[in-house]
Amino acid sequence: MVGIKTVRESNSKGKQLEGLVAVFVGGTGGIGESTAKEFFLRTTKPRAYIVGRSAERGNKIVRQLNQSNPGGAAFFIQKDVSVLRNVDELCVELKQRERKINSLVLTAGYMTLRGRTETEEGIDQKMSVNYYSRIRCILNLMPMLENASNAGELSRVITVLAAGSEGEVRLTDLELKQNFTLHACLAHCVVMTDFTIEELSRRYPGTAFSHSYPGTVKTGIANQLSGPVRLAVKVMYAVMSPWILDVQESGERHFFQMTSKCYPAARGGVGIEVPDGMSVFKGMDGVVGGGAYLLDWDGKTCGDESVLSKYRALDMGPQVWEHTMKVFARAEQHMRKDSKRPATEDAEGSARPIPNPIGWRAA
């Protein structure tokens, strides 16, 4: 466990990090918002892009960030990232505005008890937000992350979901078109994220990749629910309050993941020095400083090795990579057809809510 005192001592050295550019997809609330605030509080002359659906929330957060650090600059980009076409548009805009990205933090999520609900691109909405759109965003922005690493600067990607909650996966139905359940949805997103960040770290050794479990963090996600389910979540918060991680502390811990040399890229460490008494953590592959990390709420490494070793023996990484590229190719085909649609016609799913994730784990 990385104690919160250690986290705060490390974060207090953040002023040595100057001119960092960070993108927070899902940054209009919860963990993304709190991490962005810690980023602006601790670093020198930061630039941040807050991505989300709510212009009201996004513009409010941008104002707060700019007030907290007048030497920095924060901007809001309004996008619904449940649709891959929108993710592509976001990345084009970022490429036009910046040459490099030092940190990409992905926290956008979707919580619902409904079964499989497809976007216009034929992807389940929950799986799209929690996995496919995140990987699409990473790949689109890798040239900018590589620009940072090639300049000897910090280059990191953090996707916040549920590392450590690995479960059984249907290799012949990774997209769960025939075998969809909520439990399977979580297990597939978690396992596919694990092996994809490992693949990414091999392909891009100058960037560090982390899949983190934030713990049970009290965010505004219950407000997106209704009826008995919303009440049940609020009762859970009340009963479990001594064990629920404060959202501010979650932001502090994720900033530590963003900046500490405890979690270096495979090619080497850049960032704030490893705290006294600690050492560089092992990657998902068991190698110290391996470049791809599965992290628990307290910053220590996690992952259900019984599940991971089983699927590693089945060459899961290349299988998930190939599957993901096929889904992207199918979505691109839809985009080409969609480009012929009259401009006055709205895209299906363009106004669906994308709340931030609670960071729950499968029972």
TACOR-V744738 format. One record per residue. N is the residue number from 1. RES is the residue in one small letter. PSI is psi in whole degrees, -180 to 180 (* if undefined). Layout:
N | RES | PSI
N | RES | PSI
This chain:
1 | m | 137
2 | v | 111
3 | g | 150
4 | i | -30
5 | k | -43
6 | t | -43
7 | v | -47
8 | r | -36
9 | e | -41
10 | s | -46
11 | n | -31
12 | s | -14
13 | k | 9
14 | g | -17
15 | k | -19
16 | q | -16
17 | l | 110
18 | e | 137
19 | g | 23
20 | l | 145
21 | v | 125
22 | a | 146
23 | v | 128
24 | f | 99
25 | v | 113
26 | g | 26
27 | g | 11
28 | t | 10
29 | g | 170
30 | g | -134
31 | i | -41
32 | g | -45
33 | e | -47
34 | s | -34
35 | t | -40
36 | a | -40
37 | k | -40
38 | e | -40
39 | f | -44
40 | f | -34
41 | l | -36
42 | r | -26
43 | t | 171
44 | t | 129
45 | k | 52
46 | p | 158
47 | r | 133
48 | a | 144
49 | y | 120
50 | i | 121
51 | v | 130
52 | g | -179
53 | r | -34
54 | s | 111
55 | a | -37
56 | e | -49
57 | r | -45
58 | g | -46
59 | n | -33
60 | k | -45
61 | i | -41
62 | v | -42
63 | r | -43
64 | q | -42
65 | l | -46
66 | n | -32
67 | q | -34
68 | s | -24
69 | n | 87
70 | p | -19
71 | g | -9
72 | g | -178
73 | a | 123
74 | a | 146
75 | f | 150
76 | f | 137
77 | i | 122
78 | q | 115
79 | k | 144
80 | d | 108
81 | v | 15
82 | s | -15
83 | v | 127
84 | l | -33
85 | r | -40
86 | n | -36
87 | v | -43
88 | d | -42
89 | e | -42
90 | l | -47
91 | c | -35
92 | v | -43
93 | e | -42
94 | l | -39
95 | k | -30
96 | q | -25
97 | r | -22
98 | e | 153
99 | r | -29
100 | k | 160
101 | i | 129
102 | n | -34
103 | s | 130
104 | l | 116
105 | v | 119
106 | l | 109
107 | t | -3
108 | a | 138
109 | g | 177
110 | y | 126
111 | m | 121
112 | t | 155
113 | l | 5
114 | r | 158
115 | g | -158
116 | r | 124
117 | t | 110
118 | e | 143
119 | t | 176
120 | e | -18
121 | e | 7
122 | g | 20
123 | i | 139
124 | d | 136
125 | q | -42
126 | k | -43
127 | m | -33
128 | s | -49
129 | v | -42
130 | n | -20
131 | y | -66
132 | y | -46
133 | s | -31
134 | r | -46
135 | i | -37
136 | r | -44
137 | c | -44
138 | i | -50
139 | l | -42
140 | n | -36
141 | l | 1
142 | m | -37
143 | p | -35
144 | m | -36
145 | l | -37
146 | e | -35
147 | n | -40
148 | a | -47
149 | s | -37
150 | n | -22
151 | a | 6
152 | g | 22
153 | e | 169
154 | l | 136
155 | s | 105
156 | r | 148
157 | v | 130
158 | i | 123
159 | t | 123
160 | v | 113
161 | l | -96
162 | a | 53
163 | a | 138
164 | g | -11
165 | s | 33
166 | e | 144
167 | g | -176
168 | e | 141
169 | v | 140
170 | r | 104
171 | l | -26
172 | t | -1
173 | d | 57
174 | l | -30
175 | e | -6
176 | l | 43
177 | k | -27
178 | q | -19
179 | n | 39
180 | f | 128
181 | t | 162
182 | l | -39
183 | h | -44
184 | a | -37
185 | c | -48
186 | l | -48
187 | a | -44
188 | h | -44
189 | c | -41
190 | v | -51
191 | v | -42
192 | m | -38
193 | t | -45
194 | d | -56
195 | f | -27
196 | t | -39
197 | i | -30
198 | e | -43
199 | e | -42
200 | l | -41
201 | s | -29
202 | r | -38
203 | r | -29
204 | y | 74
205 | p | -9
206 | g | -5
207 | t | 138
208 | a | 139
209 | f | 134
210 | s | 139
211 | h | 116
212 | s | 150
213 | y | 119
214 | p | -2
215 | g | -180
216 | t | 103
217 | v | 129
218 | k | 104
219 | t | -170
220 | g | 17
221 | i | -31
222 | a | -25
223 | n | -17
224 | q | -8
225 | l | 177
226 | s | 162
227 | g | -143
228 | p | -33
229 | v | -43
230 | r | -43
231 | l | -42
232 | a | -41
233 | v | -42
234 | k | -38
235 | v | -41
236 | m | -44
237 | y | -43
238 | a | -44
239 | v | -37
240 | m | 10
241 | s | -36
242 | p | -20
243 | w | 3
244 | i | 131
245 | l | 131
246 | d | 138
247 | v | -30
248 | q | -43
249 | e | -37
250 | s | -41
251 | g | -41
252 | e | -43
253 | r | -36
254 | h | -30
255 | f | -38
256 | f | -43
257 | q | -35
258 | m | -30
259 | t | -19
260 | s | 144
261 | k | 1
262 | c | -23
263 | y | 66
264 | p | 164
265 | a | 162
266 | a | -29
267 | r | -11
268 | g | 169
269 | g | 135
270 | v | 138
271 | g | -159
272 | i | 136
273 | e | 150
274 | v | 130
275 | p | 152
276 | d | 138
277 | g | -2
278 | m | 171
279 | s | 172
280 | v | 139
281 | f | 159
282 | k | 144
283 | g | 179
284 | m | -28
285 | d | 3
286 | g | -3
287 | v | 132
288 | v | 126
289 | g | 33
290 | g | -21
291 | g | -19
292 | a | 120
293 | y | 136
294 | l | 117
295 | l | 136
296 | d | 178
297 | w | -29
298 | d | 12
299 | g | -6
300 | k | 160
301 | t | 151
302 | c | -159
303 | g | 133
304 | d | 99
305 | e | -29
306 | s | -36
307 | v | -47
308 | l | -43
309 | s | -35
310 | k | -48
311 | y | -24
312 | r | -39
313 | a | -24
314 | l | 13
315 | d | 47
316 | m | -39
317 | g | -58
318 | p | -34
319 | q | -45
320 | v | -40
321 | w | -49
322 | e | -43
323 | h | -46
324 | t | -41
325 | m | -35
326 | k | -41
327 | v | -41
328 | f | -40
329 | a | -40
330 | r | -41
331 | a | -39
332 | e | -37
333 | q | -41
334 | h | -39
335 | m | -41
336 | r | -40
337 | k | -39
338 | d | -29
339 | s | -16
340 | k | -5
341 | r | 145
342 | p | 141
343 | a | -21
344 | t | -9
345 | e | 125
346 | d | 145
347 | a | 140
348 | e | 133
349 | g | 3
350 | s | -13
351 | a | 21
352 | r | 143
353 | p | 139
354 | i | 86
355 | p | 167
356 | n | 151
357 | p | 152
358 | i | -19
359 | g | 36
360 | w | 161
361 | r | 156
362 | a | 145
363 | a | *
